[in-house]
Amino acid sequence: MNYQEARGQRINEVGFWAGVSASAATLAYDAVQIAQMGGVLRPPLDGILIYATSLCIVVPFMLEVLALHQLTVPAKRFWSHAAVVFTTMYAVFVTTNYVVQLATVIPARLNQAVGSIQVLDQTLHSMYWDYDALGYITMGFTTLFAAQAMSGSRFERWANARCSRTCSSLRSSASCTSTRTSRQRYSASASPGRSPRRYPC
């Protein structure tokens, strides 16, 4: 096995396990969200776990897309490069939001001092609500561009279709959040310990 083959195999392994890790973090988030909506988890643990599991998706997802770019044939590398760019945008938006909510907003709520950092609170149409929406919109564009980098084999055509559908669902989910005035994650009149909820459209 020459250097290029060994390098490609190693990148393939990294991409595979990054994808597994991102999927596991997504399933963990789903489980936490279901438990919260079912009343099993209570504040502040539910909010902490929601943001923490969401944060765990970011790095594996970035590595997965980067591996795809490295393994894409040169003729389609423009599209995979675009996917890397939008993944980076996604990571910046959501990481900023999740870290601020975990490290600043939730502790402030527990200390009943949220008024002092109200601009950081993720209420409906707030700055950090916008960051979260932009994060998922850019993730949708990531999957759209990644889909263009995949074609040829039957598996790649299937993956292409899945990425395209994921893009549509993510953009629809982000846009429909503006109609959920009665379902905001943090209400301005909520109790100090109230945690975020993410509802499907």
GROMACS elastic network, one bead per residue, 0.5 to 0.9 nm:
[ bonds ]
;  ai    aj funct       b0    kb
    1     4     6  0.82157   500
    1     5     6  0.60794   500
    1     6     6  0.63106   500
    2     5     6  0.54488   500
    2     6     6  0.62028   500
    2     7     6  0.86068   500
    3     6     6  0.51295   500
    3     7     6  0.59937   500
    3     8     6  0.85000   500
    4     7     6  0.50604   500
    4     8     6  0.60441   500
    4     9     6  0.85402   500
    5     8     6  0.50714   500
    5     9     6  0.61147   500
    5    10     6  0.85757   500
    6     9     6  0.51204   500
    6    10     6  0.61672   500
    6    11     6  0.86505   500
    7    10     6  0.51118   500
    7    11     6  0.61712   500
    7    12     6  0.84794   500
    8    11     6  0.51517   500
    8    12     6  0.60215   500
    8    13     6  0.86320   500
    8    70     6  0.81376   500
    8    71     6  0.68536   500
    9    13     6  0.62450   500
    9    14     6  0.87070   500
   10    13     6  0.51185   500
   10    14     6  0.62755   500
   10    15     6  0.86131   500
   11    14     6  0.50400   500
   11    15     6  0.60542   500
   11    16     6  0.84815   500
   11    67     6  0.58276   500
   11    68     6  0.86568   500
   11    70     6  0.75896   500
   11    71     6  0.76611   500
   12    15     6  0.51146   500
   12    16     6  0.60859   500
   12    17     6  0.87084   500
   12    67     6  0.66554   500
   12    68     6  0.81465   500
   12    71     6  0.75535   500
   13    16     6  0.50485   500
   13    17     6  0.62153   500
   13    18     6  0.83944   500
   13    67     6  0.89335   500
   14    17     6  0.53686   500
   14    18     6  0.59385   500
   14    19     6  0.84882   500
   14    63     6  0.75895   500
   14    64     6  0.74869   500
   14    67     6  0.71410   500
   15    18     6  0.50442   500
   15    19     6  0.60919   500
   15    20     6  0.86284   500
   15    60     6  0.83814   500
   15    61     6  0.89878   500
   15    63     6  0.63465   500
   15    65     6  0.75451   500
   15    66     6  0.77570   500
   15    67     6  0.50468   500
   15    68     6  0.70643   500
   16    19     6  0.51531   500
   16    20     6  0.63108   500
   16    21     6  0.87007   500
   16    64     6  0.70891   500
   16    67     6  0.85982   500
   17    21     6  0.60503   500
   17    22     6  0.85069   500
   17    60     6  0.81985   500
   17    64     6  0.81420   500
   18    21     6  0.50276   500
   18    22     6  0.61124   500
   18    23     6  0.85276   500
   18    59     6  0.81864   500
   18    61     6  0.66003   500
   18    62     6  0.83444   500
   18    63     6  0.61012   500
   18    64     6  0.53069   500
   18    67     6  0.89869   500
   19    22     6  0.50968   500
   19    23     6  0.60870   500
   19    24     6  0.85146   500
   19    60     6  0.64065   500
   19    61     6  0.65583   500
   19    63     6  0.81734   500
   19    64     6  0.56029   500
   19    65     6  0.88390   500
   20    23     6  0.51169   500
   20    24     6  0.61046   500
   20    25     6  0.86401   500
   20    60     6  0.82892   500
   21    24     6  0.50331   500
   21    25     6  0.61650   500
   21    26     6  0.85495   500
   21    56     6  0.84875   500
   21    57     6  0.75595   500
   21    60     6  0.60718   500
   21    61     6  0.82667   500
   22    25     6  0.51377   500
   22    26     6  0.61530   500
   22    27     6  0.86836   500
   22    56     6  0.73418   500
   22    58     6  0.75219   500
   22    59     6  0.80315   500
   22    60     6  0.51982   500
   22    61     6  0.56834   500
   22    64     6  0.84365   500
   23    27     6  0.62051   500
   23    28     6  0.85785   500
   23    57     6  0.77173   500
   23    60     6  0.88978   500
   23    61     6  0.88008   500
   24    27     6  0.51164   500
   24    28     6  0.61636   500
   24    29     6  0.86341   500
   24    57     6  0.83853   500
   25    29     6  0.61721   500
   25    30     6  0.86234   500
   25    53     6  0.57874   500
   25    54     6  0.71457   500
   25    55     6  0.85825   500
   25    56     6  0.58864   500
   25    57     6  0.54891   500
   26    29     6  0.50444   500
   26    30     6  0.62108   500
   26    31     6  0.86692   500
   26    53     6  0.71991   500
   26    54     6  0.71575   500
   26    56     6  0.83373   500
   26    57     6  0.65057   500
   27    31     6  0.61739   500
   27    32     6  0.86329   500
   27    53     6  0.89161   500
   28    31     6  0.50996   500
   28    32     6  0.62438   500
   28    33     6  0.86153   500
   28    49     6  0.89992   500
   28    50     6  0.88824   500
   28    53     6  0.63788   500
   28    54     6  0.87577   500
   29    32     6  0.51121   500
   29    33     6  0.60945   500
   29    34     6  0.85892   500
   29    49     6  0.76129   500
   29    50     6  0.60146   500
   29    51     6  0.83877   500
   29    52     6  0.83917   500
   29    53     6  0.51541   500
   29    54     6  0.62861   500
   30    33     6  0.51055   500
   30    34     6  0.61307   500
   30    35     6  0.85214   500
   30    50     6  0.87112   500
   30    53     6  0.89759   500
   31    34     6  0.52008   500
   31    35     6  0.61098   500
   31    36     6  0.85810   500
   32    35     6  0.50346   500
   32    36     6  0.60845   500
   32    37     6  0.86126   500
   32    41     6  0.77751   500
   32    46     6  0.70325   500
   32    49     6  0.67076   500
   32    50     6  0.63102   500
   32    53     6  0.83317   500
   33    36     6  0.50627   500
   33    37     6  0.61512   500
   33    38     6  0.84505   500
   33    41     6  0.88840   500
   33    46     6  0.79063   500
   33    49     6  0.87832   500
   33    50     6  0.67244   500
   33   197     6  0.72916   500
   33   198     6  0.72762   500
   33   199     6  0.88243   500
   34    37     6  0.51645   500
   34    38     6  0.60015   500
   34    39     6  0.85931   500
   34    40     6  0.85695   500
   35    38     6  0.50267   500
   35    39     6  0.62251   500
   35    40     6  0.50325   500
   35    41     6  0.57567   500
   35    46     6  0.82864   500
   36    39     6  0.51283   500
   36    40     6  0.57148   500
   36    42     6  0.68398   500
   36    46     6  0.60996   500
   36    47     6  0.87139   500
   36    50     6  0.89606   500
   36   197     6  0.77299   500
   37    40     6  0.76319   500
   37    41     6  0.81366   500
   37   197     6  0.75719   500
   37   199     6  0.89610   500
   38    41     6  0.78272   500
   39    42     6  0.67918   500
   40    46     6  0.89139   500
   41    44     6  0.86338   500
   41    45     6  0.66661   500
   41    46     6  0.53120   500
   41    47     6  0.89937   500
   42    45     6  0.59794   500
   42    46     6  0.55420   500
   42    47     6  0.83136   500
   42   194     6  0.85036   500
   42   195     6  0.80500   500
   43    46     6  0.53957   500
   43    47     6  0.63943   500
   43    48     6  0.82642   500
   43   193     6  0.56333   500
   43   194     6  0.58549   500
   43   195     6  0.56773   500
   44    47     6  0.55548   500
   44    48     6  0.62698   500
   44    49     6  0.87493   500
   44   106     6  0.73427   500
   44   110     6  0.78401   500
   44   193     6  0.59294   500
   44   194     6  0.70505   500
   44   195     6  0.62746   500
   45    48     6  0.50899   500
   45    49     6  0.60779   500
   45    50     6  0.84921   500
   45   195     6  0.82656   500
   46    49     6  0.52469   500
   46    50     6  0.60569   500
   46    51     6  0.86912   500
   46   195     6  0.64612   500
   46   196     6  0.79279   500
   46   197     6  0.89409   500
   47    50     6  0.50722   500
   47    51     6  0.62323   500
   47    52     6  0.83469   500
   47   101     6  0.88480   500
   47   102     6  0.81945   500
   47   106     6  0.78422   500
   47   194     6  0.80363   500
   47   196     6  0.56757   500
   47   197     6  0.80028   500
   48    51     6  0.55024   500
   48    52     6  0.59114   500
   48    53     6  0.85150   500
   48   101     6  0.85508   500
   48   102     6  0.63241   500
   48   106     6  0.77720   500
   48   195     6  0.81403   500
   49    53     6  0.58511   500
   49    54     6  0.82542   500
   50    53     6  0.55391   500
   50    54     6  0.61963   500
   50    55     6  0.86439   500
   50   195     6  0.89199   500
   50   196     6  0.78260   500
   50   197     6  0.84095   500
   51    54     6  0.50438   500
   51    55     6  0.60540   500
   51    56     6  0.86701   500
   51    97     6  0.89330   500
   51    98     6  0.55638   500
   51    99     6  0.80369   500
   51   101     6  0.75675   500
   51   102     6  0.68359   500
   51   196     6  0.88096   500
   52    55     6  0.50448   500
   52    56     6  0.63222   500
   52    98     6  0.74447   500
   52    99     6  0.85753   500
   52   102     6  0.76817   500
   53    56     6  0.50222   500
   53    57     6  0.68108   500
   54    57     6  0.54850   500
   54    58     6  0.73394   500
   54    94     6  0.85420   500
   54    95     6  0.89547   500
   54    98     6  0.76747   500
   55    58     6  0.56472   500
   55    59     6  0.80950   500
   55    94     6  0.76413   500
   55    95     6  0.64644   500
   55    98     6  0.64463   500
   55    99     6  0.80055   500
   56    59     6  0.68035   500
   56    60     6  0.75933   500
   57    60     6  0.59293   500
   57    61     6  0.60426   500
   57    62     6  0.87144   500
   58    61     6  0.53027   500
   58    62     6  0.62715   500
   58    63     6  0.88168   500
   58    87     6  0.88929   500
   58    90     6  0.83078   500
   58    91     6  0.60027   500
   58    94     6  0.80750   500
   58    95     6  0.75026   500
   59    62     6  0.51308   500
   59    63     6  0.62571   500
   59    64     6  0.85780   500
   59    91     6  0.78582   500
   60    63     6  0.50913   500
   60    64     6  0.60122   500
   60    65     6  0.86557   500
   61    64     6  0.50490   500
   61    65     6  0.63036   500
   61    66     6  0.85842   500
   61    87     6  0.79510   500
   62    65     6  0.52854   500
   62    66     6  0.61077   500
   62    67     6  0.85975   500
   62    84     6  0.74382   500
   62    87     6  0.61120   500
   62    88     6  0.72246   500
   62    91     6  0.76831   500
   63    67     6  0.60408   500
   63    68     6  0.85451   500
   64    67     6  0.51986   500
   64    68     6  0.63338   500
   64    69     6  0.88120   500
   65    69     6  0.62910   500
   65    70     6  0.87565   500
   65    80     6  0.77416   500
   65    83     6  0.69612   500
   65    84     6  0.61519   500
   65    87     6  0.74771   500
   65   142     6  0.83779   500
   65   146     6  0.77454   500
   66    69     6  0.50467   500
   66    70     6  0.62961   500
   66    71     6  0.87300   500
   66    80     6  0.81798   500
   66    81     6  0.83538   500
   66    83     6  0.84382   500
   66    84     6  0.61109   500
   66    87     6  0.89288   500
   67    70     6  0.50934   500
   67    71     6  0.62413   500
   67    72     6  0.85783   500
   68    71     6  0.52450   500
   68    72     6  0.60169   500
   68    80     6  0.69055   500
   68   146     6  0.79799   500
   68   149     6  0.85134   500
   69    72     6  0.52266   500
   69    73     6  0.85604   500
   69    77     6  0.64745   500
   69    78     6  0.88851   500
   69    79     6  0.83986   500
   69    81     6  0.61188   500
   69    83     6  0.79721   500
   69    84     6  0.72825   500
   69   146     6  0.84309   500
   69   149     6  0.82920   500
   70    73     6  0.84088   500
   70    77     6  0.82824   500
   70    80     6  0.83944   500
   71    74     6  0.89490   500
   71    77     6  0.88065   500
   72    75     6  0.81762   500
   72    76     6  0.64596   500
   72    77     6  0.57385   500
   72    80     6  0.70154   500
   72   149     6  0.67232   500
   72   150     6  0.79204   500
   73    76     6  0.56949   500
   73    77     6  0.61539   500
   73   149     6  0.82130   500
   74    78     6  0.79246   500
   75    78     6  0.75318   500
   75   149     6  0.88089   500
   76    79     6  0.57984   500
   76    80     6  0.68971   500
   76    81     6  0.89346   500
   76   148     6  0.74768   500
   76   149     6  0.51884   500
   76   150     6  0.80206   500
   77    80     6  0.50071   500
   77    81     6  0.58920   500
   77    82     6  0.84412   500
   77   149     6  0.67357   500
   78    81     6  0.51124   500
   78    82     6  0.62504   500
   78    83     6  0.87329   500
   78   145     6  0.89483   500
   78   149     6  0.80332   500
   79    82     6  0.50524   500
   79    83     6  0.63166   500
   79    84     6  0.88167   500
   79   144     6  0.89983   500
   79   145     6  0.52542   500
   79   146     6  0.63096   500
   79   147     6  0.82024   500
   79   148     6  0.59986   500
   79   149     6  0.54562   500
   80    84     6  0.63800   500
   80    85     6  0.87855   500
   80   142     6  0.86085   500
   80   145     6  0.63702   500
   80   146     6  0.53777   500
   80   147     6  0.84414   500
   80   148     6  0.76818   500
   80   149     6  0.55934   500
   80   150     6  0.88640   500
   81    84     6  0.50507   500
   81    85     6  0.63695   500
   81    86     6  0.88164   500
   81   145     6  0.84483   500
   81   146     6  0.85808   500
   82    85     6  0.50496   500
   82    86     6  0.63172   500
   82    87     6  0.85189   500
   82   141     6  0.88013   500
   82   142     6  0.73363   500
   82   145     6  0.62781   500
   82   146     6  0.79183   500
   83    86     6  0.52619   500
   83    87     6  0.60199   500
   83    88     6  0.86148   500
   83   139     6  0.87114   500
   83   141     6  0.72220   500
   83   143     6  0.69173   500
   83   144     6  0.77783   500
   83   145     6  0.52117   500
   83   146     6  0.54727   500
   84    88     6  0.62277   500
   84    89     6  0.87544   500
   84   142     6  0.71248   500
   84   146     6  0.86041   500
   85    88     6  0.52289   500
   85    89     6  0.65055   500
   85    90     6  0.88229   500
   85   142     6  0.79328   500
   86    90     6  0.61464   500
   86    91     6  0.85747   500
   86   138     6  0.55084   500
   86   139     6  0.66815   500
   86   140     6  0.87184   500
   86   141     6  0.65859   500
   86   142     6  0.52886   500
   86   145     6  0.88060   500
   87    91     6  0.61375   500
   87    92     6  0.86840   500
   87   135     6  0.88659   500
   87   138     6  0.68612   500
   87   139     6  0.61110   500
   87   141     6  0.84287   500
   87   142     6  0.57697   500
   87   143     6  0.89330   500
   88    91     6  0.50605   500
   88    92     6  0.62775   500
   88    93     6  0.87595   500
   88   138     6  0.88172   500
   89    92     6  0.52507   500
   89    93     6  0.63401   500
   89    94     6  0.87411   500
   89   134     6  0.86458   500
   89   135     6  0.70957   500
   89   138     6  0.65432   500
   89   139     6  0.82471   500
   90    93     6  0.53682   500
   90    94     6  0.61663   500
   90    95     6  0.82292   500
   90   132     6  0.88408   500
   90   134     6  0.72944   500
   90   136     6  0.67524   500
   90   137     6  0.79175   500
   90   138     6  0.53258   500
   90   139     6  0.56464   500
   90   142     6  0.85189   500
   91    94     6  0.55094   500
   91    95     6  0.56533   500
   91    96     6  0.81531   500
   91   135     6  0.70825   500
   91   139     6  0.86794   500
   92    95     6  0.54688   500
   92    96     6  0.60328   500
   92    97     6  0.86027   500
   92   131     6  0.89942   500
   92   135     6  0.78109   500
   93    96     6  0.54874   500
   93    97     6  0.64085   500
   93    98     6  0.88475   500
   93   128     6  0.86891   500
   93   130     6  0.89959   500
   93   131     6  0.52560   500
   93   132     6  0.64770   500
   93   133     6  0.87161   500
   93   134     6  0.68320   500
   93   135     6  0.51567   500
   93   136     6  0.88835   500
   94    97     6  0.50155   500
   94    98     6  0.59790   500
   94    99     6  0.83911   500
   94   128     6  0.89241   500
   94   131     6  0.65686   500
   94   132     6  0.56065   500
   94   133     6  0.86976   500
   94   134     6  0.82639   500
   94   135     6  0.54184   500
   94   136     6  0.81617   500
   95    98     6  0.52200   500
   95    99     6  0.59226   500
   95   100     6  0.83229   500
   95   135     6  0.89498   500
   96    99     6  0.55369   500
   96   100     6  0.61560   500
   96   101     6  0.86471   500
   96   128     6  0.85158   500
   96   131     6  0.80803   500
   97   100     6  0.53046   500
   97   101     6  0.61715   500
   97   102     6  0.86172   500
   97   120     6  0.86869   500
   97   122     6  0.82865   500
   97   128     6  0.58865   500
   97   129     6  0.82148   500
   97   131     6  0.66039   500
   97   132     6  0.66449   500
   98   101     6  0.51538   500
   98   102     6  0.60513   500
   98   103     6  0.83996   500
   98   132     6  0.86268   500
   99   102     6  0.51158   500
   99   103     6  0.57379   500
   99   104     6  0.78027   500
  100   103     6  0.53269   500
  100   104     6  0.52617   500
  100   105     6  0.64491   500
  100   106     6  0.86837   500
  100   120     6  0.72801   500
  100   121     6  0.86209   500
  100   128     6  0.89285   500
  101   104     6  0.56263   500
  101   106     6  0.58974   500
  101   107     6  0.85604   500
  101   120     6  0.76680   500
  101   121     6  0.71673   500
  101   122     6  0.76201   500
  101   128     6  0.89648   500
  102   105     6  0.63787   500
  102   106     6  0.57100   500
  102   107     6  0.74337   500
  103   106     6  0.68392   500
  103   107     6  0.66530   500
  103   108     6  0.88449   500
  104   107     6  0.56509   500
  104   108     6  0.61029   500
  104   109     6  0.87485   500
  104   117     6  0.81032   500
  104   120     6  0.81648   500
  104   121     6  0.89717   500
  105   108     6  0.50522   500
  105   109     6  0.61666   500
  105   110     6  0.86980   500
  105   113     6  0.89446   500
  105   114     6  0.67011   500
  105   117     6  0.71959   500
  105   118     6  0.83009   500
  105   120     6  0.68316   500
  105   121     6  0.60713   500
  105   122     6  0.85427   500
  106   109     6  0.50589   500
  106   110     6  0.62973   500
  106   111     6  0.87068   500
  106   114     6  0.83634   500
  106   121     6  0.88511   500
  106   192     6  0.86461   500
  106   193     6  0.76592   500
  106   194     6  0.89240   500
  106   195     6  0.81367   500
  107   110     6  0.50835   500
  107   111     6  0.63096   500
  107   112     6  0.85667   500
  107   113     6  0.85350   500
  107   114     6  0.85976   500
  108   111     6  0.50362   500
  108   112     6  0.59765   500
  108   114     6  0.50181   500
  108   115     6  0.84900   500
  108   116     6  0.83071   500
  108   117     6  0.77133   500
  108   192     6  0.83460   500
  109   113     6  0.58736   500
  109   114     6  0.51513   500
  109   115     6  0.87948   500
  109   191     6  0.83897   500
  109   193     6  0.57486   500
  109   194     6  0.81064   500
  110   113     6  0.76474   500
  110   114     6  0.84554   500
  110   192     6  0.61790   500
  110   193     6  0.58487   500
  111   114     6  0.77939   500
  111   192     6  0.79758   500
  112   115     6  0.79692   500
  112   191     6  0.89740   500
  112   192     6  0.57245   500
  112   193     6  0.83123   500
  113   116     6  0.58831   500
  113   117     6  0.75775   500
  113   118     6  0.89594   500
  113   192     6  0.83589   500
  114   117     6  0.53942   500
  114   118     6  0.56845   500
  114   120     6  0.89036   500
  114   121     6  0.77192   500
  114   192     6  0.75079   500
  115   119     6  0.85612   500
  116   119     6  0.83568   500
  117   120     6  0.56093   500
  117   121     6  0.69740   500
  118   121     6  0.52209   500
  118   122     6  0.86720   500
  118   188     6  0.89700   500
  119   122     6  0.81989   500
  119   126     6  0.75569   500
  119   127     6  0.74142   500
  119   128     6  0.84237   500
  120   123     6  0.88176   500
  120   126     6  0.81551   500
  120   127     6  0.73739   500
  120   128     6  0.65660   500
  121   126     6  0.74777   500
  121   127     6  0.83367   500
  121   128     6  0.69687   500
  121   129     6  0.84354   500
  121   186     6  0.75950   500
  121   188     6  0.88568   500
  122   125     6  0.80872   500
  122   126     6  0.59872   500
  122   127     6  0.72913   500
  122   128     6  0.51629   500
  122   129     6  0.51629   500
  122   130     6  0.86892   500
  122   132     6  0.88459   500
  122   184     6  0.88953   500
  122   185     6  0.71480   500
  122   186     6  0.61802   500
  122   187     6  0.87382   500
  122   196     6  0.84644   500
  123   126     6  0.53330   500
  123   127     6  0.83701   500
  123   128     6  0.77102   500
  123   129     6  0.62904   500
  123   184     6  0.65516   500
  123   185     6  0.63674   500
  123   187     6  0.59935   500
  123   188     6  0.67851   500
  124   127     6  0.88944   500
  124   128     6  0.89490   500
  124   129     6  0.61689   500
  124   130     6  0.85876   500
  124   177     6  0.86931   500
  124   178     6  0.78589   500
  124   180     6  0.84843   500
  124   181     6  0.72213   500
  124   183     6  0.87929   500
  124   184     6  0.55533   500
  124   185     6  0.72071   500
  124   186     6  0.72773   500
  124   187     6  0.75644   500
  124   188     6  0.88692   500
  125   128     6  0.79873   500
  125   129     6  0.55552   500
  125   130     6  0.61998   500
  125   178     6  0.75030   500
  126   129     6  0.50323   500
  126   130     6  0.62450   500
  126   131     6  0.87011   500
  127   130     6  0.51100   500
  127   131     6  0.63423   500
  127   132     6  0.88376   500
  128   132     6  0.61758   500
  128   133     6  0.85378   500
  129   132     6  0.51503   500
  129   133     6  0.62906   500
  129   134     6  0.86347   500
  129   185     6  0.89900   500
  130   133     6  0.50413   500
  130   134     6  0.60128   500
  130   135     6  0.84131   500
  131   134     6  0.50988   500
  131   135     6  0.60444   500
  131   136     6  0.88217   500
  132   135     6  0.50102   500
  132   136     6  0.65367   500
  132   137     6  0.87330   500
  132   174     6  0.86166   500
  133   136     6  0.53547   500
  133   137     6  0.62044   500
  133   138     6  0.86692   500
  133   171     6  0.88615   500
  133   173     6  0.87635   500
  133   174     6  0.53367   500
  133   175     6  0.78844   500
  133   177     6  0.82326   500
  134   138     6  0.60529   500
  134   139     6  0.84164   500
  134   174     6  0.78023   500
  135   138     6  0.53235   500
  135   139     6  0.61747   500
  135   140     6  0.86868   500
  136   140     6  0.61273   500
  136   141     6  0.86991   500
  136   170     6  0.61728   500
  136   171     6  0.70840   500
  136   173     6  0.83715   500
  136   174     6  0.64937   500
  137   140     6  0.50272   500
  137   141     6  0.64847   500
  137   142     6  0.87118   500
  137   167     6  0.81431   500
  137   170     6  0.63746   500
  137   171     6  0.52468   500
  137   172     6  0.87566   500
  137   173     6  0.87354   500
  137   174     6  0.63909   500
  137   175     6  0.86035   500
  138   142     6  0.61480   500
  138   143     6  0.88043   500
  138   170     6  0.89861   500
  138   171     6  0.85231   500
  139   143     6  0.64921   500
  139   144     6  0.86765   500
  139   167     6  0.74822   500
  139   170     6  0.75024   500
  139   171     6  0.86741   500
  140   143     6  0.53270   500
  140   144     6  0.62849   500
  140   145     6  0.88261   500
  140   163     6  0.84585   500
  140   164     6  0.84745   500
  140   166     6  0.66607   500
  140   168     6  0.69479   500
  140   169     6  0.78520   500
  140   170     6  0.53431   500
  140   171     6  0.60033   500
  141   145     6  0.61421   500
  141   146     6  0.83558   500
  141   167     6  0.61209   500
  141   168     6  0.89431   500
  141   170     6  0.88909   500
  141   171     6  0.83529   500
  142   145     6  0.53861   500
  142   146     6  0.60053   500
  142   147     6  0.85260   500
  142   163     6  0.87174   500
  142   167     6  0.76793   500
  143   147     6  0.59875   500
  143   148     6  0.87855   500
  143   160     6  0.86594   500
  143   162     6  0.86892   500
  143   164     6  0.64948   500
  143   165     6  0.87278   500
  143   166     6  0.67667   500
  143   167     6  0.55893   500
  144   147     6  0.52476   500
  144   148     6  0.68429   500
  144   160     6  0.84023   500
  144   163     6  0.60286   500
  144   164     6  0.52792   500
  144   165     6  0.84538   500
  144   166     6  0.79676   500
  144   167     6  0.55443   500
  144   168     6  0.83933   500
  145   148     6  0.52243   500
  145   149     6  0.68110   500
  145   163     6  0.85474   500
  145   164     6  0.85764   500
  146   149     6  0.52091   500
  146   150     6  0.68318   500
  146   160     6  0.76387   500
  146   163     6  0.71181   500
  146   164     6  0.87104   500
  147   150     6  0.53409   500
  147   151     6  0.79572   500
  147   156     6  0.85634   500
  147   157     6  0.85485   500
  147   159     6  0.70551   500
  147   161     6  0.71722   500
  147   162     6  0.80497   500
  147   163     6  0.54322   500
  147   164     6  0.62452   500
  148   151     6  0.73109   500
  148   160     6  0.69296   500
  148   164     6  0.88679   500
  149   160     6  0.81189   500
  150   153     6  0.85591   500
  150   156     6  0.52907   500
  150   157     6  0.67185   500
  150   159     6  0.72529   500
  150   160     6  0.57879   500
  151   154     6  0.80319   500
  151   155     6  0.84738   500
  151   156     6  0.51445   500
  151   157     6  0.52304   500
  151   158     6  0.87483   500
  151   159     6  0.85324   500
  151   160     6  0.69072   500
  152   155     6  0.82956   500
  152   156     6  0.62731   500
  152   157     6  0.65445   500
  153   156     6  0.51708   500
  153   157     6  0.62649   500
  153   158     6  0.86551   500
  154   157     6  0.51616   500
  154   158     6  0.62614   500
  154   159     6  0.86533   500
  155   158     6  0.50224   500
  155   159     6  0.61082   500
  155   160     6  0.84884   500
  156   160     6  0.59290   500
  156   161     6  0.85597   500
  157   161     6  0.62748   500
  157   162     6  0.86431   500
  158   161     6  0.52054   500
  158   162     6  0.62520   500
  158   163     6  0.86831   500
  159   163     6  0.60743   500
  159   164     6  0.85489   500
  160   163     6  0.52137   500
  160   164     6  0.62235   500
  160   165     6  0.86931   500
  161   164     6  0.51483   500
  161   165     6  0.62258   500
  161   166     6  0.85464   500
  162   165     6  0.51746   500
  162   166     6  0.60495   500
  162   167     6  0.85982   500
  163   167     6  0.61322   500
  163   168     6  0.87187   500
  164   167     6  0.51215   500
  164   168     6  0.64292   500
  164   169     6  0.87792   500
  165   168     6  0.51371   500
  165   169     6  0.62035   500
  165   170     6  0.85871   500
  166   169     6  0.51463   500
  166   170     6  0.60289   500
  166   171     6  0.85579   500
  167   170     6  0.52607   500
  167   171     6  0.62086   500
  167   172     6  0.85359   500
  168   171     6  0.53653   500
  168   172     6  0.60896   500
  168   173     6  0.85042   500
  169   172     6  0.50654   500
  169   173     6  0.59488   500
  169   174     6  0.85420   500
  170   173     6  0.50336   500
  170   174     6  0.61468   500
  170   175     6  0.86319   500
  171   174     6  0.51151   500
  171   175     6  0.61734   500
  171   176     6  0.85944   500
  172   175     6  0.51786   500
  172   176     6  0.60389   500
  172   177     6  0.87068   500
  172   201     6  0.84559   500
  173   176     6  0.53312   500
  173   177     6  0.64883   500
  173   200     6  0.73160   500
  173   201     6  0.63211   500
  174   177     6  0.56213   500
  174   178     6  0.79526   500
  175   178     6  0.62294   500
  175   179     6  0.82879   500
  176   179     6  0.56274   500
  176   180     6  0.73020   500
  176   201     6  0.62601   500
  177   180     6  0.53610   500
  177   181     6  0.82267   500
  177   183     6  0.87924   500
  177   184     6  0.85270   500
  177   199     6  0.87038   500
  177   200     6  0.87476   500
  177   201     6  0.71643   500
  178   181     6  0.70777   500
  179   182     6  0.84790   500
  179   183     6  0.88667   500
  179   201     6  0.88512   500
  180   183     6  0.50792   500
  180   184     6  0.64348   500
  180   199     6  0.88141   500
  180   201     6  0.81597   500
  181   184     6  0.59760   500
  182   187     6  0.89872   500
  183   186     6  0.86663   500
  183   187     6  0.86210   500
  183   197     6  0.78123   500
  183   198     6  0.82925   500
  183   199     6  0.74029   500
  184   187     6  0.61399   500
  184   196     6  0.77478   500
  184   197     6  0.73242   500
  184   198     6  0.81518   500
  184   199     6  0.88471   500
  185   194     6  0.87568   500
  185   195     6  0.70148   500
  185   198     6  0.66184   500
  185   199     6  0.87989   500
  186   189     6  0.84177   500
  186   190     6  0.67764   500
  186   194     6  0.70104   500
  186   195     6  0.66897   500
  186   196     6  0.56520   500
  186   197     6  0.79386   500
  187   191     6  0.84439   500
  187   194     6  0.83926   500
  188   191     6  0.86582   500
  189   192     6  0.89049   500
  190   193     6  0.79883   500
  190   194     6  0.62279   500
  191   194     6  0.55062   500
  192   195     6  0.87957   500
